C-alpha cells in the first residue's frame, strides 16, 4: 500500500451516457403515452377509456417533470462526479413508469 495521493476520479463518458439514457426513456414514455391515447380514441371513446387516457397523460407529465429535472441536473454538473439521483426521484420515476405501463395495458385490453 502506497501513501501517495489518490488520483481524481475520471468519469469518462458516463454522465453523457446517463443523459442520453434519460432522453431515450423520455422518448419511449412519450411514444407509449401517444399510442395509448391513439388506441383509446380509435377504438371508440368510452368513459373509462377516456379516464384511463387522461390518467396516463398526467402520469406522463409527471415522468417528464422528473426526467427533465434529472437531465437539467446532469447538463449543468460543474464537473465529476455527476450528482447522484436521489432515492425520492428514483422512486418517483419508477412508480410513474410502472403506472404508465399499467394504464397502457388497461387501454389495450
C-alpha positions, 0 to 999 in steps of 0.5 A, a space after each residue: 500500500 502506497 501513501 501517495 495521493 489518490 488520483 481524481 476520479 475520471 468519469 469518462 463518458 458516463 454522465 453523457 451516457 446517463 443523459 442520453 439514457 434519460 432522453 431515450 426513456 423520455 422518448 419511449 414514455 412519450 411514444 407509449 403515452 401517444 399510442 395509448 391515447 391513439 388506441 383509446 380514441 380509435 377504438 371508440 371513446 368510452 368513459 373509462 377509456 377516456 379516464 384511463 387516457 387522461 390518467 396516463 397523460 398526467 402520469 406522463 407529465 409527471 415522468 417528464 417533470 422528473 426526467 427533465 429535472 434529472 437531465 437539467 441536473 446532469 447538463 449543468 454538473 460543474 464537473 465529476 462526479 455527476 450528482 447522484 439521483 436521489 432515492 425520492 426521484 428514483 422512486 418517483 420515476 419508477 412508480 410513474 413508469 410502472 403506472 404508465 405501463 399499467 394504464 397502457 395495458 388497461 387501454 389495450 385490453 
